[in-house]
């Protein structure tokens, strides 16, 4: 089967994202690529009232210090959080929640699998430092990009720090190796999953430091551009 050819601006986007994983200070390059992609494929419409309603109903704002502060000050960051997972201290999950976490970790590790994607409700939000998606299909656009951008992505370890009927919060250590720059980098983050009454993920928040997201300004624009347009590149199944 012939390899799919992408337009030059899409290749540039992949390269910029891969470089950003190694050096986060290069995020301005991603924004420029997204602006170029948006001008060629259609403008982003911005966050609509449906997405706002989802956000208002399901976004949780966890207290990172209360959830992750280590008794050993040497292990905390300057802001007082420790996102390093300690599996031996993890809260035990029931089978349903354990399956959700496993599917989420599979997606972080590049599974690009429809079965794993079904842990999300059809209308759900994904929110991380560089993406804001407001449907399962758009979320799939992020996860289906992992195998295109990364030579490898693997979950090193996790630690569940909170588990309720409508919430799972866990620390995640993921190791990314970009294709253009084969330098492995471990990233620690705090993942918050908000669930609906059917046990589907309605809000997935991934925090890389102690700061929560404001949904304002230039950062919001970049995240929405990414969420709205990445499906044009990664082309997840329309059935999602």
C-alpha positions as CSV (number, residue, x, y, z in Angstrom):
1,X,0.0,0.0,0.0
2,X,1.4,3.4,-1.0
3,X,2.2,5.7,1.9
4,X,-0.2,8.6,2.2
5,X,1.2,11.9,1.1
6,X,0.6,15.0,3.3
7,X,0.8,18.6,2.1
8,X,3.9,20.4,3.1
9,X,2.2,22.5,5.8
10,X,1.0,19.3,7.5
11,X,4.5,17.8,7.5
12,X,5.7,21.1,9.1
13,X,3.1,20.8,11.8
14,X,4.2,17.3,12.7
15,X,7.8,18.4,12.9
16,X,6.9,21.4,15.1
17,X,4.9,19.2,17.5
18,X,7.7,16.6,17.7
19,X,10.2,19.4,18.5
20,X,7.8,20.9,21.1
21,X,7.7,17.6,23.0
22,X,11.5,17.8,23.4
23,X,11.6,21.6,23.9
24,X,8.3,23.2,25.1
25,X,9.7,26.7,24.5
26,X,9.1,26.1,20.8
27,X,5.3,26.3,21.1
28,X,5.2,29.4,19.0
29,X,6.2,27.3,16.0
30,X,3.1,25.1,16.5
31,X,0.9,28.2,16.6
32,X,2.3,29.5,13.3
33,X,1.7,26.1,11.7
34,X,-1.8,26.0,13.0
35,X,-2.5,29.5,11.7
36,X,-1.2,28.4,8.3
37,X,-3.3,25.2,8.4
38,X,-6.4,27.1,9.4
39,X,-6.1,29.6,6.6
40,X,-5.8,26.7,4.1
41,X,-8.5,24.4,5.4
42,X,-11.0,26.8,7.0
43,X,-11.1,28.9,10.1
44,X,-11.8,27.6,13.5
45,X,-15.2,28.5,14.8
46,X,-14.3,28.9,18.4
47,X,-15.9,27.4,21.4
48,X,-19.7,27.2,21.0
49,X,-22.5,27.1,23.6
50,X,-22.6,23.3,23.5
51,X,-18.9,23.1,24.4
52,X,-19.4,25.8,27.1
53,X,-22.3,23.8,28.6
54,X,-20.1,20.7,28.7
55,X,-17.3,22.6,30.3
56,X,-19.6,24.2,32.9
57,X,-21.2,20.8,33.8
58,X,-18.2,18.5,33.9
59,X,-14.9,20.4,34.3
60,X,-13.2,19.7,37.6
61,X,-10.5,21.9,39.0
62,X,-8.4,19.6,41.2
63,X,-6.1,20.9,43.9
64,X,-2.7,19.7,42.7
65,X,-0.9,20.5,46.0
66,X,-3.5,18.7,48.1
67,X,-3.5,15.7,45.8
68,X,0.3,15.4,45.1
69,X,2.4,17.2,47.6
70,X,5.1,14.9,48.9
71,X,6.0,14.7,52.6
72,X,9.6,14.9,51.5
73,X,10.1,18.5,50.3
74,X,13.1,17.5,48.2
75,X,10.7,15.6,45.8
76,X,8.4,18.6,45.3
77,X,8.7,21.1,42.5
78,X,9.2,24.8,43.4
79,X,5.4,25.2,43.4
80,X,4.9,22.4,45.9
81,X,3.6,19.6,43.7
82,X,5.0,16.1,42.9
83,X,3.7,14.6,39.7
84,X,6.0,11.6,39.9
85,X,3.8,8.5,40.2
86,X,4.4,6.1,43.0
87,X,2.4,2.9,42.0
88,X,2.8,1.4,45.4
89,X,0.7,4.2,46.9
90,X,-2.0,4.0,44.2
91,X,-5.7,3.9,45.2
92,X,-7.2,0.6,44.2
93,X,-9.9,0.9,41.4
94,X,-13.0,-1.1,40.8
95,X,-12.9,-3.1,37.5
96,X,-14.9,-0.5,35.5
97,X,-12.6,2.4,36.5
98,X,-9.6,0.2,36.0
99,X,-10.7,-0.5,32.4
100,X,-11.1,3.2,31.8
101,X,-7.6,4.1,33.0
102,X,-6.2,1.2,30.9
103,X,-7.9,2.5,27.8
104,X,-6.7,6.0,28.4
105,X,-3.1,4.8,28.9
106,X,-3.4,2.8,25.7
107,X,-4.4,5.9,23.8
108,X,-1.4,7.9,25.3
109,X,0.7,5.0,24.1
110,X,-0.4,5.3,20.5
111,X,-3.1,2.5,20.3
112,X,-5.2,4.7,18.0
113,X,-7.9,2.1,18.7
114,X,-11.7,2.6,18.3
115,X,-12.4,0.3,21.3
116,X,-10.2,2.5,23.5
117,X,-11.9,5.6,22.2
118,X,-15.3,4.3,23.4
119,X,-14.5,5.2,27.0
120,X,-15.4,8.8,25.9
121,X,-19.0,10.0,25.5
122,X,-19.8,11.2,22.0
123,X,-19.9,14.7,23.4
124,X,-16.8,15.1,25.6
125,X,-14.0,17.5,26.2
126,X,-10.2,16.9,26.1
127,X,-8.1,19.7,27.6
128,X,-4.3,19.7,27.8
129,X,-1.5,22.3,27.4
130,X,-2.0,22.6,23.6
131,X,-5.4,21.1,22.7
132,X,-9.0,21.7,23.4
133,X,-11.4,19.3,21.8
134,X,-15.2,19.2,22.3
135,X,-16.3,15.9,20.6
136,X,-15.1,12.3,20.7
137,X,-14.2,12.6,17.0
138,X,-12.0,15.6,17.7
139,X,-10.4,13.9,20.7
140,X,-9.6,11.0,18.4
141,X,-7.8,13.4,16.1
142,X,-5.3,13.9,19.0
143,X,-4.8,10.2,19.8
144,X,-4.6,9.1,16.2
145,X,-1.8,11.6,15.7
146,X,0.5,9.9,18.3
147,X,1.7,7.1,15.9
148,X,2.3,9.7,13.2
149,X,4.4,12.0,15.4
150,X,6.0,9.6,17.8
151,X,8.5,6.8,17.1
152,X,7.3,5.4,20.4
153,X,5.1,6.5,23.3
154,X,4.8,4.3,26.4
155,X,3.3,4.6,29.9
156,X,6.1,4.1,32.5
157,X,3.9,4.2,35.6
158,X,0.7,5.6,37.1
159,X,-0.7,6.4,40.5
160,X,-4.4,6.9,41.2
161,X,-4.8,9.7,43.8
162,X,-8.6,10.0,43.8
163,X,-11.5,7.7,42.7
164,X,-15.2,8.6,43.1
165,X,-18.2,7.5,41.2
166,X,-17.9,10.4,38.8
167,X,-14.1,11.0,39.0
168,X,-10.7,9.4,38.5
169,X,-7.6,11.4,39.1
170,X,-4.2,9.8,38.5
171,X,-0.5,10.8,38.1
172,X,0.9,9.6,34.8
173,X,4.5,9.2,33.6
174,X,4.7,8.9,29.8
175,X,7.8,8.5,27.8
176,X,7.7,10.1,24.3
177,X,10.2,9.6,21.5
178,X,9.5,11.8,18.5
179,X,10.2,10.5,15.0
180,X,12.3,13.5,13.7
181,X,14.2,13.9,16.9
182,X,14.6,10.4,18.4
183,X,15.3,11.7,22.0
184,X,13.2,10.0,24.6
185,X,11.6,12.4,27.1
186,X,9.6,11.4,30.2
187,X,6.7,13.7,31.0
188,X,4.8,13.6,34.4
189,X,1.3,15.0,34.5
190,X,-1.9,14.9,36.5
191,X,-4.9,13.5,34.6
192,X,-8.4,14.2,35.7
193,X,-11.3,12.2,34.2
194,X,-14.9,13.3,34.9
195,X,-17.5,10.6,34.2
196,X,-21.2,10.8,33.4
197,X,-24.0,8.6,34.8
198,X,-23.2,5.8,32.3
199,X,-19.5,5.8,33.2
200,X,-18.3,7.5,30.1
201,X,-15.6,10.2,30.2
202,X,-17.1,13.6,29.7
203,X,-14.1,15.7,30.5
204,X,-10.4,14.7,30.3
205,X,-8.0,17.2,31.7
206,X,-4.2,16.7,31.5
207,X,-2.1,19.2,33.6
208,X,1.6,19.3,33.2
209,X,2.2,21.7,36.1
210,X,0.3,23.1,39.0
211,X,-1.5,25.7,36.9
212,X,-5.0,25.0,35.8
213,X,-6.4,26.3,32.4
214,X,-8.1,29.7,32.1
215,X,-9.7,29.1,28.7
216,X,-8.7,32.7,27.8
217,X,-6.3,34.6,25.5
218,X,-3.8,33.4,22.9
219,X,-3.4,30.0,24.6
220,X,-7.1,29.2,24.2
221,X,-7.0,30.2,20.5
222,X,-4.1,27.9,19.8
223,X,-5.7,25.0,21.7
224,X,-9.0,25.4,19.8
225,X,-7.2,25.6,16.5
226,X,-5.4,22.4,17.2
227,X,-8.6,20.6,18.4
228,X,-10.7,21.8,15.5
229,X,-8.2,21.1,12.7
230,X,-6.0,18.2,13.6
231,X,-8.6,15.6,12.4
232,X,-7.9,16.9,8.9
233,X,-4.4,15.5,9.2
234,X,-4.8,12.4,11.4
235,X,-8.1,11.3,9.9
236,X,-9.7,9.2,12.6
237,X,-12.6,6.9,11.7
238,X,-15.8,8.9,10.9
239,X,-17.7,6.4,13.0
240,X,-16.3,8.0,16.1
